Amino acid sequence: MASQYKGAGPRRESGPDIAKPIVTEEKADRLVPMAQPMPEVRQANRRALPADWLPLALLAGDVAISALSVPFGYWVRYVNAGQVLPFGPYVAAIPVVVVLYLVALAVNRQYSSWRGRTLVDQLLSLYYGIGFAAVLMLAAIELANLGQSFSRLTLIPAVVFAAVLMTAERYVLRQYETRLRCQGIGTERVLMVGTGEGGEQLIRRMNMFPQYGFHVVGVASDETHADGKFVGVPVVGLVDDVPALATQLRADQVFLALPASQRDRLLHLIKMCEDQNLEFKIVPDLLELMTSRVASNSIDGLPLIGVRRNQLRGWAAVVKRAIDIAFSAILLTLLSPLLLVITIVIKLTMPGPLLFRQERIGRHRRPFLIYKFRTMIPDAESETGPVVATPGDSRVTWLGRLLRRFSLDELPQLLNVLKGDMSLVGPRPQPTFFDERYSGEVPRYLERQQVRPGLTGWAEVNDLRGAAPILDRTMYDVYYIENWSLALDLKCVILTAMRVFTQRHAY
């Protein structure tokens, strides 16, 4: 049944094949069950708060915190130590300190939009800004020759004070903003153009994470859809009618999700958006995106372009392995009391073995035995065979559900890390049964096995775990391999620690 289109212009009887997915929804659903999207976000309520309320709130908070950091530093340095020195120079320095903080934080994009940025990104940028402000304050003390009346040691407690309170300030404001966006307040209305794989995955992600503040109000496509919808979003018109559709739907942004094979048409749409002064973003074709993999050099000025693949080679691999050994040994030592308690409770409450052992496929497709605390009844897969755990799975015990909720069942994998089967960060290893299926069906799946599998990974910290589509997880894992750095590993570890208490897909 042909879908009904709303929008300017007559409906064409046929049109070009806009975006036929390389991996269709039907095929992706056969791989693993699709993750359940979050409840639909309500329509945007633009008048609930001024558009610039967040930067103004941040600015006011940062002014107060930076001003208070000066007397706090003075109190710790002198009053708390039983000394009394003139406070006048410190009072006079407060306006200068405030200005230096604001400049340093503004340079590090603290007052620009948070939309699409994670809390970790925001906090890392904050700490760079605070460090920059501290350097500026030290330089000001030296240039103004204030060393006699203004102790440099007051900067240490003052900077720590500012860092702690500004972190708390941003966390509270982000939680409040997330709450508003989940209610549809302050969201941006998006018109998606094209029904390709990139657009499909982006819609699913925006549904899963309404806190990013995007609400897809319609899809423009030349293809017909049986129910007039694409991934649950109404198909509202044709691709060539984008300017009229954007006006009709009051879209704040247009997302162009055409495949790479339609480059000329994409350029035409970009020109249309520019001519109509429409805000737009280009959604890359996830399965053809090569930009992050391009590496270039030259020979006597002649440019050479190659494809960058695994970044974990040579000294990078040695450093990562050394970190794995050191941190897994330290964590096993520090967590030994907790491991002992879990062991005792499992043995007292559940019959059968303490650990669950299963063959997984690791680096270079070498199999290994992965260790987990057992969370299911004995012989859980004797009748069903290997299947992915789902919400409310009857095979999971009450204790197992608690361990899974906080990822405590994964702690024995620190032994796998110490042995060299796994790494602290990397793609999650798949059971042999699933690995054989995925390797033949999922594009670029085998690239995941160029590195050691991880306790956590880039896909997991982006909430792609459990029953999340294997295609999505693979693309995030490949991104990690091609863009590896110690900073990215650190980011994954920090996000994992934060998500232990907020994860939704652990069951």
Summary of the structure (lengths in Angstrom):
residues: 507
radius of gyration: 26.8
end to end distance: 39.2
largest distance: 86.1
contacts: 1519
relative contact order: 0.11
helix: 50%
strand: 12%
